[in-house]
C-alpha cells in the first residue's frame, strides 16, 4: 500500500508538472501576441494561423489535452481517496489488534498477581466490560460466572452451559447466535497439556459478537491456558516438595518411636476441625500441610534430648522450644505459602501469652496455628510418652475444655469435641490445663 501511494503521488506530480508547462506555454504565446499587437509589431502572416481547418483541429487537440488532464486528476484523486480509506481501515485494524494485545497483557498481569480463583473472577469482570458482554464464565466441573447487574443469572448460566457443550462437541471455538431470542454467545475450549479442561464463554442477551471479539477471546483463552498449565506444574512441584518434607516429618518420628504417625494424626484431626469450622478449601489444604510439617523443626534437636527419659534441663528445654522457628525456616526454604510458615511457627503459642516462641496472645495467633495447637495436645495426651501413660480420649477432652479460653481457643476445642464425639470425664492420670499446653512440646 505504501508503494501504491508513492506511485500515485509521483504520477500526480508529473501530471501537475505537465499541466503547468502547457499553461505556461499558452500564457507565453498569448502574452507574446498581445505584446506584439500593443507594440505595433506586425504579426507574421502564417498560412496555418489563417487556415480554418488547422485552427479547428488545434483547438480540438487543446481541449482533448485539457480534458485528459482533468480526467487524470479525477482518477488520481479517486485513487488517493481509496488509498486513504484503506489506510484508515488498516489503522483501525491495527488499533483493534493493539487493544486485543493490551487486554491479553492485562489478563496475564491479573493471573500473575492474584490467586488463581480471584484472578479468574477479575478477568471475567473485565471481560464483560471489554467485550460488551452481559455475562462471562469459565465452565468446567462447575460454573464460575460473573454477570452484569440486572441480568438474569439463571438465563445467563443456561446459555453459557449450552454454548460450552456445543463447543466441547465441536472441539473448536464457536460463535453462536439464537434466532429465537436474539442472544449471542462465544465459547473457546481451554486445553491443559493437550486435554480439554474448561471452556471460556461470553454471552450477550441482545445483539451479536464480531469475528474480532472471537479472536480477542481466543487470545485471552491462550493466556488462561498458560496460567492453568503453570498452576498444574506448580501443584506437581508442590506435591514433590510436600513428599520431601513429609519424608522429613517421618524421619522426625523415626527418631522418636513413641511419636510414630503423630503428625499425620494431628493433620487428620486438624482437617476435620477446619471443615467443622467452615474453612475454605484453600485454607484446609494449608492446614493439612501445616499440621503434617508442624514438628519438622525437631530434626535440629539433638537425639539425646528427644529420647531423654527424665525432666529436661532449662537449656535443653530452650533447645526444644526453638523447633517452631527451625520448622518455619525449613518450610520457608521450600517456598510454601506464608500462612503455612506462620502456622508452623506459632503452633505452640497460647491464648494467654504463655506459649512460645513469641508469646503471642489471643487473635494475634493465626487460626491455623490455634487449630494445630489443640489437635497436637489432644493427640499427645491420648498416646503414651516415656514419662507418662496415655489418657483416654474423654479425659484428654476434659483437660482441653478446662484450658479453653486462656490456653486454647474455645471454638477450636468445641469443634474437636464435635468431630471426635468425646464427652469429657475425669481421668486417672490428672494433667492440669497448663500441663496439657506443654505436653506436646516435644511432639
N, C-alpha and C positions, 0 to 999 in steps of 0.2 A: 504493500500500500504506500509506503514511503517513496519507493521508486516511481510509482504511478503519479504521485503528487508532484515529484520533482519534474517528471516528463511534461505534465500538463502545464506547470508553471513556466517551463522552458518554452513550450510551444506558444503560450500566451505572450511571453516576452518577445519572441520572434515576430508574431503577428502584430503586436503593438509597434515594433520597430518598423516593419514594412508599412504599416498604416501611416506612421509618422513621416516616412520617406516620401510616400505618394502625396500626402498632404503638403509637405514642404515643396515638392516639385510643382504641384498645382499652384501653390501660393507664389512660387518664384516666377512661373510662366505668366500668371495673371499680373503680378506686380511689374514684370518686365514690359508687358503690353501697355499697362496703364502709364508707366513711366515714359515709354516711347511716345505715346499719344500726347501726354502733357508737355513733353519736351519738343514736340513738333518734329520728331524723328519719323521718317516715313517707315511704315510697317512693310516688310518685304511682301511683294506681290507673288505669294506662292500659290501654285495651282491647287495643292492639296487643301489649303485653307478655304479655297473657293468652291471646292468640289462637294456637292451636297451629299453624295453617297459616302464619301470619306468621313464627313462630319457626323453623319448618322451612325456609321459603324464605330467611329471613335467614341462617340457619346455612349453608345450601347456597351462597348467594351468597358468604358469607365464605370458605368452603372453596374455591370456584372462584377467588376473588381470590388466595388464598394459593397454590393450585396453579399459577395462571397466573404468579404472580411467581416461583415456584420454577422453572417451565419456562423463563421468560425468562432467569433466572440461568444455567440449564444451557446454553441456547443461546448466551448471551453468552460463557460460559466456553469452549465449543467453538470459537467464532469467534476468541477470543483465543488459544487453543492453535494453531488453524490459522494465524493471522497470525504467531505466534511461530515456528512451523515454517517458514513462508515467509521470515521474516526470517533464520532460521538458514541456510536454503538460499541466500538471496541473499548472506549474509555469506560462505558457503563459495565461491560463485561469484566474489565479489569477491576473496577470498583466492587462488583459483586464477588469476584474471586478473592479480593483483598478482605472483604467483610467476612467471607467464609473462613479464610485462614485466621483472621483475627479472633473469630468466635471459637474456632478449633483450639487456638492458642490459649484462649480464656478457659476452655474446658480442661485443657491439660494442666493449667495453673490450679484450677479448683481441685482436680483429682490429686494433685501433688501436695496440696496444702491442707486437705481435710482428711478425716477418716473416710473409708470407702462409702459407708452409708450416708453420712452427711454430705459428702461430695456429690454423690448421685442425686440427692434431693436438690442441692443447689444448682446442678447442671439442668435438671428438669425445670426448675423455676425459671432460669434464664432462657431456656429453650422456648418456653411459652412466649416470652417477650420477643425473642429474636425471630422466630418463625411465624409469629402471629397466630399461634395455635390456642385452642381453648383448653387442651389437656396434653400432658406429656407423660410418658410412662416407660418403665423398664419391666418387661414381663418375663418371668422365669418360673421358678417354683411357686412364687407368689407375685402379686402385682404391686409395684412401687410406683404410685401415680401422684402427680400434682396437677391441679386444675384451677382455672380462673374462678374468681368469686361469682356466684350466681349460676354456675354451670352444674347441671345435674350429675352428681358423682356416679350414680348408678348407670346412667346413659353413657357417660364417658368410659366407664370401666368395661361395659359390654362391648363398646365399639373397639377399644384397643385390644380386648381379648379376641374379638372376631378377626381383626386385621392381622394380629400376631399369628393366629392359627393359619390364616391364608399364606402368610409369609413363610411359615415353617413348612407348610405343604409344598409351596413353590420352591423353597430353598433359595430364594433371592429377594432383593428389596422390592417393595410394592408401593404403588400409588393407587389407592382405592377411592373411588367416588361412588356415592349412593344416589341413584336416581329417585329413590323413594322419599328421602327426607332432605336431600341436598347437602349432606355432610361429606367430608373427605378425610382421609387418613393416610399417613405414611408409616411404613414399617420396614426396619432394616435388621436382619438377623445378626446377632453378635456371636462370634466364634472364639473359643479359647482353645489353643493348641489344636486347631482344625476341627473341633467338635462344637456343634450348636449348643450354646449355653443360655442365651437370653435373646429378647427381641426389643429393640428401641422403637417407640411409637410416638407419633404426633397425631392429634385429632382436632378437627375443626367442625363445629356444629353447622355452619353455613359457609359456602364458598368452596374453593379448591386450593390445592397446593401446586406450585410451579415445579417444573423439572429442576430448576435451580435449588429449590428447597430440598428436593430429594438428594441432590448432590451434596448440599450442606449437611444433611442428616447423615449421609454416608461418611463424610469426613469426621463428624462428631463420633459416629459409631466406631471408627477405627481407633480414635483416642480412647474410648471406653474399653475397647477390646484390649488395647495395650495395658490399660490400668488393671483390667481383670486378670490378664496373664501375669502381670507383675505381682498382683495380690496372691495368685496361686503359687508363684515361685517363692514369694516371701513366706507363705504358710509352710511350704516344703522346707525352707531353710529353718523356720521357727521349730518345726517338728524335729528336724535333725538336732537343733540346739537343745530342745527340750529333752530329747532322748539322751544327749550327752550329759545334761545336768541331772536328769533322773538317775543316770548311772552313777553320777557323783553322790546323789542322795542315797542311793542303795549302798554305796561304799561307806557312807557315814553309818548306816545301820549295821553293816557287816562288822564295823569296829565295835558295835555295841549290841551283842546278841539279844539282850533283853528288849531292845527297841526295834526289832525286826518288823517291817511293814508299818511302823508308826506314821511315817509321812503320808503314805497312801491312805491310811485310815483317817487321818486328820483331814486329808483332802476330800474324802467321801463325805464326812460329816459336814465340812465347810460348804460343799456344793449343795447339800440338802438344806442347810440353813439359809444359804443365799437364795435358793429357789423359794423357800417359805417366806423370805423377807421381800420377795418381788424384785430382786436384782435383774438387770438386763443380761442378755446372753453374753455380751462382751465382758461385763463385769464378772459374771460367773466363770468365764474362761480364764480371766486373770486371777480370780480367786483360787481356782483349782491349781493353776501353775504356782501361785504364791505359796499355797499350802504344801504342795509337794516339795518345794525348794526352801521352806522356811528354816530348816536346820542345816542347809548346805554349808554354812559358815563353820560348823563343828569340825570340818576337815582340818581347820587350823588349830584346833585344840589338841594338845598332846594326849596320846592314848592313855598314859598313866593317870591322867586326871579323869578321863572319861570312865575308866574301869575301876577307879578308886572305890573300895568298899568301906568308906569311912567319911566322916564330915570333911568337907573341903576347907583348906586354909583360906584366909582372906585374899591372898594373892591368887590362889587357884580359882576362887570364885570370880575375881575380876577377869581372869583369863576366859572363863566360861562366858561371862557376860559380854564379852567382845564379839561373840559369834554372830549376833544380828548384823553388826557393822561389816564383818567379813563376808557374810552371806549376801548383803546388799551390794557390796563391791563386786562379787563374783557375778551376780545377776546383771549388774550394770555393764560389766565387761562383755556379757553375752548380748547386750543391747535389747533387753526386754523393756516393755513399757515402764514408764516412771511409776505407775500405780503398783506394778509388781515389786519394783525396788523398794518403794515405801512400805508395802505390806510386810516384806521380809525384814526390813529394818525395824519396824515398830511392833512386831508380834509379841514382844514381852513388855510392852508398855501397859500401864494400868490406869483406870479412870481417876484414881486419887493422886496420881503422880508418883507412886512408889515404884513404878517399873523402870526398865532400862531399855536402851542406852541413854535416852534424852530426857527421861522424867516427864513425858507429855501427859496432859490431863484431858479428860472429857472428850469433846468432839475434835480436839486437835489430833487425836489418834485416828488414823484412817480407818474407815469402816471395815475394809477387808482385814486389816490387822486385828481389829476387835473381834471379828468372827474367828479368825485363826487362833487367837488367844484362848477363847472359850473352848473350842474344839481340841486344841492342843492339851489344855489342862484336863479336860474330860477323858481323853484317850490315855493320858499319862496316869490318871488316878485309877482307871479301870484295868490297868496292866501292872503286874508286879515289877518292882525295881530292886536292885541289890539291897537297899536299905529299908524296904517295907513290902508287905504283901499287897495284892490287888484289892481294890474296893469293888463292891457291887455297883452296877450302873445307877441304881436308885440312891445309894449312899453318895456316889460321886455327884449326882444331880443335886442332892441336898447341900453339898458343900458349895457348888456353883451358885445355887439360889441364895445361900447365906452371904455370898460375896457380891451378889448382883447389886449394882448401884454405886458401889465405892471401889470395887476392884474390877468387876466385869460389867459389860454392857447388859442391862436387864433385858432389852429387846432381843439380843442375841441369845442369852441364856434361855429365855422362854421359847424362842424359835427352836433351839436344840432340844428342849424338853418335848416340844410338839413332835419333832421328827423322830425322836427316839422312843417316845411314848413312855418315858420313865416317870414314875411317881416318886417324889422324894421320901426317903426314910433314913433313920439314924443308922450309922454304920458301926461295926465292931471296932474298926480302926478309925479313931477320930482324927480328922485333919481340919485344922482351922481354915477359914476362908483365906487368911493371909498365906498359910502354908500351901493351900491349893494354887494360889497365884504363882508360887515358886516351884511347885512340884515338877513343872516341865522345863526348868531352867537348863537341864542337860538333856532334854528330849529333842 
